[in-house]
Amino acid sequence: MLNLRKIYKTYPDGTRALKDVSLQIGTGITGLLGPNGSGKSSLMRTIATLQLPDSGDMLLDGQDVYQDPFLLRRLVGYLPQHFGVYSYISCYALLEHLAILKGLNNKVQRRRQIDQVLDLTDLTGHANRQPSHFSGGMLQRFGIAQALLGEPKILILDEPASGLDPAERTRLHQLLHEIAQTRVVLLSTHIVEDIEHLSAHTAILINGEIVAHDHTLALFRSLEGKIWQGPLSGSLPNDIQLLSQCLYYGESMARIFGEHCPAADFEAVPPSLQDSYFLYLKKYRGEVV
Ligand SMILES: Nc1ncnc2c1ncn2[C@@H]1O[C@H](COP(=O)(O)OP(=O)(O)OP(=O)(O)O)[C@@H](O)[C@H]1O
């Protein structure tokens, strides 16, 4: 169990990226959802001890991590949002290099672990190729392979599915699901669907503050019977809560939150995490009428 308590982070230019963030994260995948600039990467870097918070503490199974950041570094695997790979070096050699940097000094154990992570990420057949020549999906799997070196208890994954085609995304989902059986996984993404597929728990971060953290289903089950969908063309009452509008086969459709059906051509639809997320955003911005 990872326990964050009252974490604050301000950058030297005065940007207050994290404000009073408290979170308890157990085994399995916890999704971290938030708009651009809400502080997701800042939180992930802070958990990975790549930057220290101004105040607050972090306990791993009851042990204070900031007293000994090196202890946590050995227990954390981190996949940053953007990562580069050296050119002219094979996938295997790069993993070996990274494993040595992680302190895997025993050659036999190191090679066994590299073989394991290559197998898990389905890269064994590409071990001698250069990651700089990998496709986007393979590169993300390589990123996860390097994060798994050292058998971390905690995995921090910042936007692992961005830019992947549907087949690679599905493959990544299976991989993450498998990895998360025995680990604490914090997954940051803009893709609400990924969280719906993967995360039993979800935290919503807006403007550096956690505004919700619960079972993913619980976050939107309470909206049952209150989400309405219909064409945006007709006139709608002024006091409706427009959550989102999107195109379905070229027709502009609105999703609305409300106790009553807003117009004759609207129908009740099952609520989604995205509806709940948009409602939290509107409430945070004071836009709920
Ligand atoms: N090194 C830094 N120095 C100053 N400000 C920073 C730094 N890193 C991030 N910020 C600022 O902190 C805030 C949170 O940024 P962060 O990258 O953590 O958000 P994010 O939710 O990950 O965004 P995105 O979804 O766009 O990746 C933003 O206002 C950003 O401009």
The ligand as a MOL file (V3000), in Angstrom:
LIG
                    3D

  0  0  0     0  0            999 V3000
M  V30 BEGIN CTAB
M  V30 COUNTS 31 33 0 0 0
M  V30 BEGIN ATOM
M  V30 1 N 9.6980 21.8880 -14.3560 0
M  V30 2 C 8.6620 22.7190 -14.2930 0
M  V30 3 N 8.8260 24.0140 -13.9970 0
M  V30 4 C 7.7820 24.8800 -13.9100 0
M  V30 5 N 6.5080 24.4980 -14.0980 0
M  V30 6 C 6.2810 23.2180 -14.3990 0
M  V30 7 C 7.3320 22.2640 -14.5170 0
M  V30 8 N 6.7820 21.0480 -14.8420 0
M  V30 9 C 5.4580 21.2660 -14.9060 0
M  V30 10 N 5.1510 22.5490 -14.6490 0
M  V30 11 C 3.8190 23.1590 -14.5740 0
M  V30 12 O 3.1100 22.4670 -13.5600 0
M  V30 13 C 1.7360 22.3030 -13.9450 0
M  V30 14 C 1.4240 20.8090 -13.9870 0
M  V30 15 O 2.1570 20.2470 -15.0840 0
M  V30 16 P 2.1860 18.6780 -15.3450 0
M  V30 17 O 3.1110 18.4490 -16.4950 0
M  V30 18 O 2.4680 17.9940 -14.0720 0
M  V30 19 O 0.6710 18.4260 -15.7840 0
M  V30 20 P 0.0420 17.1740 -16.5590 0
M  V30 21 O -1.3060 16.9440 -15.9430 0
M  V30 22 O 0.9810 16.0380 -16.5700 0
M  V30 23 O -0.1140 17.7960 -18.0250 0
M  V30 24 P -0.2350 17.0060 -19.4350 0
M  V30 25 O -1.4900 16.2010 -19.3640 0
M  V30 26 O -0.3630 18.1540 -20.4170 0
M  V30 27 O 1.0010 16.1920 -19.6280 0
M  V30 28 C 1.5840 23.0010 -15.2850 0
M  V30 29 O 1.1500 24.3070 -15.0430 0
M  V30 30 C 3.0020 23.0110 -15.8460 0
M  V30 31 O 3.1950 24.1040 -16.7150 0
M  V30 END ATOM
M  V30 BEGIN BOND
M  V30 1 1 1 2
M  V30 2 1 2 3
M  V30 3 2 2 7
M  V30 4 2 3 4
M  V30 5 1 4 5
M  V30 6 2 5 6
M  V30 7 1 6 7
M  V30 8 1 6 10
M  V30 9 1 7 8
M  V30 10 2 8 9
M  V30 11 1 9 10
M  V30 12 1 10 11
M  V30 13 1 11 12
M  V30 14 1 11 30
M  V30 15 1 12 13
M  V30 16 1 13 14
M  V30 17 1 13 28
M  V30 18 1 14 15
M  V30 19 1 15 16
M  V30 20 2 16 17
M  V30 21 1 16 18
M  V30 22 1 16 19
M  V30 23 1 19 20
M  V30 24 2 20 21
M  V30 25 1 20 22
M  V30 26 1 20 23
M  V30 27 1 23 24
M  V30 28 2 24 25
M  V30 29 1 24 26
M  V30 30 1 24 27
M  V30 31 1 28 29
M  V30 32 1 28 30
M  V30 33 1 30 31
M  V30 END BOND
M  V30 END CTAB
M  END
